[in-house]
Amino acid sequence: GSASVVQKASARPTRGQRSTSGHSGAMQLKVVLPSGEVNVPVEPNSTPGHLKENLKYSIRVPPKLIKLTCEGRELDDIKPLVAEPNNLQDGAIIIAEAREGVPEEPATSSPKPSAQPTMIKKEEPPKPKKLKKDDVRPTVADGDVVKARVLQAGRLAWKPEFLEGKQPKRHLAFMKLEAVEEKKTYPENEEDTLPICLGDPQTSPVWTAAAVQMKIGEKAQFTMPRKLVDFDPEGLNPTDSCQTWNVELVAIVEVIDVQQDFTQLAHIEKEGGKERAEDLDAISVHWRMRRWMAEGCPCIASSRERIAILPGYGLVPIEDQNAPPVQVTMGEGQQEAVECVAARCGPGGRGHLYLKSDALRGNRPQGCLVIDVEVVAMDACRGPGSPGWRGWQSLVSERETGDQWLEEADQRRKQLETFGTLRKSTGDSKDAEAHVSDQVHKFANNAARRYRRALTWLEADDQQDKKIQLERSTVQIRLAKASTLAHQRFGEAAESEPGAEEKAAVEEAQTLLTDVLKNAESSKNEQLLYECLKMTLQVWIQAENASEARKVLERLMGLKPDDEQLKSDSARINRLEAALTLKQGANTIESVQKDLQAAITAVDKPKVSECISSINDMIKGGQVTWDTVRTLKVGKDVGNAMKMGDPDIAASARKVVGEIQALAQRAGSASEPPSAGGDAAALAATRRSVASWGAAR
């Protein structure tokens, strides 16, 4: 399974791989195989050994049994192609063959030629959705779908069920269809079958109407109205303008409708062992993604992907049936489709998940897909006493996995700082911001789940062991960071008040850190104490408690006055205090404004004077922003007070108008005009800066 340099130079990188520069700097070689010739672009510094890894799929022997020669001399496997003694140049011709004495493949005169490796068609696009004026599924009436004659007798009767409404199960029919007038077959490969879920509102009802009239294994000719056939919003069934169809019902299986809405259909072909994967279990699997289309279901991605050199094709991605399985962790949401099948199979099991275009859209290509999953093995480390338990090694591994997720979350959080610098966001940037924000929450939550499990395991161990105590405190600090980050608000969401879940996370973090603080003080561990206080500071800032944050900051500065990071923390607290003051001012001026309106209506001049004076003091004192004054239309009420005819009130009101104008001018002198809801925006900016966590290592 080793990746060759040919693959790195020529294959399109998969998700998570770094992109290469294409074929720039690559050299062309002509490789002569027993079955034909092929031109191959390779990296000059790659080796013949790398090349053999790609040729083994064509010659069908292990790489060490392949012989590569150029102009009669055998190439050195470990030396670069262009270096001594190989000395290959651009355009060189290489003969590739099996070494003498290696058994040859069966002769081509055999009735069944050896199977070609499955090619992965990465560029196969999803079938475009058909635009129609009317997306309403047509209704089949009596006499619309008529069985004209039986072409092949069926072998097994079946009972139609689960066709309408919410159902835990469905019937998935595997068919072969032929449009007689158009002379087209579906799927296009005669060895394949077309899966159609009976009763599916996203497919034409004619195929369900035909299936219920047939036995399994039967082939019959039907007549049906063209208008009823022409309904296919997801690209799952034929839409040819054809009235006569030959329909073969190859098989019918019961599948699980995961959401009971036809969008996720799980077909468990083989259940495997009795054991089932639980949350955070590591499972070894093979997976494959196929397009789900009427024309066929070609493979477009696979965990077994390798690069082969095939005559007539050149460098192509194929499935290597000998490739080792890949590991997936249950519940972490990185491959939700794989997890969905694996949760229903034991080791040795096999299943398929049929996904509509809007189902489980994360980490997968667009369009309708079929996900094939084989569960190979399971590593169920569930704590002390479980089969996979390896003691201290398991504890450290669990914490380190949490650390990796927390680092990923922190990296995404830093990306959000770029969005936070924008005064106005476009629609695209808002979508990007929301996507990154979701990743922060998802990755931080994955980290928190790991830390919680590690903490549970630690609490079952000897609490007097100093190593256990230190590890427990470390996990508690990181759990506090992960759980609060998992609920951190970003972008426009930062303008809202914290929800119940965030408040609970903050409260839990404070409890965890209080426990760590006691342990650090009793053990006189200064490093642990400092890390705990720094994390406590971040939690108080997220809780928008400036006074408590200030107390912790003062204690930190007493411990390490030269820490530059504390200056940034001090600036964040200052911004938080200013934002909270503005927020309080906005609430206060709105209350005073309502009192002013009531006093004007009641012609209560003393009260009007009092309110005018209060508004003037708040504006002069910088307790409110222009955005708040403008949004509340304070000037309008001040103007109404001037119209009361009292010269003293009018004079006071004119002073307020002057202050409002000055406030507007100061706001207008900024690089961009202020937006509505400035007090909330100021607090949101502070909340965004709160996300710049200190290094709680």
ABEGO torsion letter per residue (X at the ends): XBBBAAAAAABBBBBGBBBBAEABGBBBBBBBBAAEBBBBBBBAABBAAAAAAAAAAAAGBBAAABBBBBGGBBBBAABBAABOAAGBBBGBBBBBBBBBGBBBBBBAABABBBBBBBBBBAABBBBBBBBBABABBBBBBBGABBBABBABBBABBBBBBGABEBBABBBBBBBBBBBAAAGBBOBABAABBBBBBBGBAABBAAAAAAAAABBBGBBBBBBBBAAAABBBAAGABBABBBABBBBBBABBBBBBBAAGAGABBBBBABAEBABBBBBGBBBBBBBBBBBBBAAEBBBABBAABBBBBBBGAEBBBBBBAABBBBBBBBGAGABAAAAAAAAABBBGBBBBBBBBAABGABGBBBEBBBBBBBBABBBBBAEBGBAABAEAAAAAAAAAAAAAAAAAAAAAAAAAAAAAABABBBAAAAAAAAAAAAAAAAAAAAAAAAAAAAAAAAAABBAABAAAAAAAAAAAAAAAAAAAAAABBBEAAAABBBBAAAAAAAAAAAAAAAAAAAAAAAAGBAAAAAAAAAAAAAAAAAAGBAAAAAAAAAAAAAABAABAAAAAAAAAAAAAAAAAAAAAAAAAAAAAAAAAAAAAAAGBAAAAAAAAAAAAAAAAAGABBAAAAAAAGAAAAAAAAAAAGBAAAAAAAAAAAAAAAAAAAAAAABABBBBBGAAAAAAAAAAAAAABBBBBX
